[in-house]
Amino acid sequence: MEIWDIWYPDAASQGLLFARAQLEAAETVIVHAAPANLRVEIRSEAGRRVLVADGLKLEGERFPMTRLRRNGDAMTREDGWPGEGDIGRPVILPGGEVGILKAWWNAEDGSEWRWSVEFYNHV
C-alpha cells in the first residue's frame, strides 16, 4: 500500500491538500477534477518517501480526468478523456476516496460523459 498526497500548491500560503489516498502501488492513476497545478508526494505504508513530483501543470484544454504516470523517480501529467486502456485503473477523487474505473463514455465534442467507478472496502 502507498499513500498519495496530491497538493494544489497555488492556493493559500503553503498550498492546499487536494486528496490523500491510500491505494495499492500503481504506475498510473486517474485523478478526477484535478487543479491546474499539482504537487504529488507518494509514501510507503511505513511512511518512507517514494516519489515527489512538483509543477505538474495543465497544458492545453481542461478535462475532467487527469492521468498521472510514474516513470522511475519521475511523474508525468496528461489531461484527457480515459480510453479503453484505462478501464481497471484506480481513480482518485477530491478528498482522497479511491475507486476503480469500470466504464467510460464521452461525446466526441466533450459536451457530456458517463462513467462507472467501483468502490470497495474491507476492514
N, C-alpha and C positions, 0 to 999 in steps of 0.2 A: 504494500500500500504506500501511496505517496500523498502528500499534502500540497495542493496547488493554491498559492495565494496570487490572485490577479488584482493588480492595483490600477487605479486611474490616477497617474502621477500629476496631472494638470489641475486637480481640484484641491481646495483648501491649502494650508501651508505645507503639509507633508504628503499630500495625496490622500485618496480615499480607497479603502478596500472595496473592490467590486464583487469579489467572490472568494471564498475559502472553501475548497472542495477536497474531499478525501476520495481517492479512487485507485484502482489497480494501475500500476505503471503503464503508460501508454505513449506511443511515439507521436500520435496525432489525436487531438481532441477538437471538438467544435464548441465555440462559445457563442451563446445567444445574446444579442443586443450589446455587443462589446463597445466600450468607449473608443473614441478615435485614437487614443494613445494608451498603450498598455505597458506595464512592468509585470513580469511573471517571475515568481520565486517558487521553486519546487524543492521540497524537503522529503527526506525519507521518513518513514513512520517513527524512527528513533530521533528525528529532528536534525539529521545531518543535511546540510545544503547540497543539493544535487545539481541545480541549474539556476542561474539568474539571467534573465533577458530583459533589457531595457530599451525603450524607444521603439516598440513595435507599433508603428503608426499606420493608420488607414491611408492607403494610397489609391486614389480613384474613387469610384462610386461606393456609397454606403449600402450594405446589405444587412439583413437581419442575422446572418451567420458569419462567423469568423473561424477559420481553420488555423490552429496553432500546431506547427510541426517541429519536433525535436530532431536535431541532427548533431549527435555528439553533445558538445557543450554549448551549442547554439540553438536558437529557435527562430523560425520564420512565421510571418503572419500572412494569411491570404483571405481576403474577404470575398464572399461569393455564395452562390447557391450550392447546397450539397448535391452530390451526384450519387450514382449507384454504389460507387466505392466507399461512400461514407456511411451506408447502412451498417449498423452494428457498432459504430463509433460512440464513445462517450460524448455527451453534451453537457456542458456546464452552464447552468442558468445563473442570472444575477442573484447574489446571496450565497451561492455555492451548492445548491442541490444538483446532483448528477443523475442523469438518466442515459438510456441507450437509444439512439436513433433507430426506429423501426421502419419508418416510411417517410418519404418526402415527395412532394409535388409542388411545382410553381408554374404560373402562367409565363409564357415566353416574354411578355412585356414587364414582368415583375409586379403586376398590379394585385396579385393575390397568391397565396400559398397555403398549403395544408401539410401538417406533419404529425407524426405519432412518435411519442417518446415513452419508453417503459421505465418505471421506477420500481426498485425492489430494495427491501431492507430486511436484514435478519439480525436480531440481537441475541 
